[in-house]
């Protein structure tokens, strides 16, 4: 079974702090994704990566950056956390074939005070 | 970016009643996927539709892809309490091989 793990289930940070969210997948997937999920807005894509050191902006990249130094690991970075970044963050991975499902991690609920 | 509208946002049914959620795009889609997220859980893939007019069934769930490949629906017959959760469609445009655009989701509540 594909397993996608995220470093924290719950995280509380203060405004202005630098925040790192880590995601690791164990199925050698080329593609990895970061989404945020907010009530009534569904899942919105922040960034995705289709290879090591490669990244592409999603629909809402402002205030975020990412890092992919190893194939299995994809990190989301909030350079200076703000209260409007309080959300559920979901990581996903998939094979690069066009018609492939995405496998999601359990999510990190981030609260920025 | 592309927008995918999903309705209704929320539906509450009695166990045994049917349920349908609809997904609409303004652009022609390459394919569409459906995911289910149980309360407190993460989205889990249900199915993918690729062909125009395609219909697929999984037990009590019926998935359809529109003839114009701009809309899709998920119908659940005789709902059960185990169907509770949020159902998302996720659309893929032609030329965006890996990227999915998720709908806003429909939260289904089923009571006895």
Interface residues (C-beta under 8 A of the other chain):
Chain A: X31 X35 X40 X41 X42 X43 X44 X45 X48 X50 X56 X58 X59 X90 X94 X96 X98 X99 X101 X102 X103 X104 X105 X106 X107
Chain B: X1 X6 X9 X30 X31 X33 X41 X42 X43 X44 X45 X48 X50 X88 X90 X92 X97 X98 X99 X100 X101 X102 X103 X104 X105
